[in-house]
Amino acid sequence: MAQRTVEITIEDRKLKVACPIGQESALLSSAAELSERLEKANSTKSIATPEQALLMTALNLTNELLKAQQQLKTEQEENKEKIALLQSTIEQALTPKQSKQA
């Protein structure tokens, strides 16, 4: 996959990052989100060092990712159940009714 170098800024630090072509805007958005979260973490008086801010931000992002993955898994399972129910209902509707004869 072809890549290009993109310059991002996080915490007043410029970094050059290899990025797949076509994913530049996603990378820039991710860097902006990280910068915003780090600013919020640094404004918290309970966080004393930049390293703590990075770790807390990483921990919060990981927690959000795991929650989103679990929610997606739950939704996928619910959708599978709904599809199976719809499929069963369609099959029943298409099955010819046998008339009762004595």
Stockholm file with secondary structure:
# STOCKHOLM 1.0

chainA/1-102         MAQRTVEITIEDRKLKVACPIGQESALLSSAAELSERLEKANSTKSIATPEQALLMTALNLTNELLKAQQQLKTEQEENKEKIALLQSTIEQALTPKQSKQA
#=GR chainA/1-102 SS CCEEEEEEEETTEEEEEEEETTCHHHHHHHHHHHHHHHHHHHHSTTCCSHHHHHHHHHHHHHHHHHHHHHHHHHHHHHHHHHHHHHHHHHHHHHSCCCCCCC
#=GC SS_cons         CCEEEEEEEETTEEEEEEEETTCHHHHHHHHHHHHHHHHHHHHSTTCCSHHHHHHHHHHHHHHHHHHHHHHHHHHHHHHHHHHHHHHHHHHHHHSCCCCCCC
//
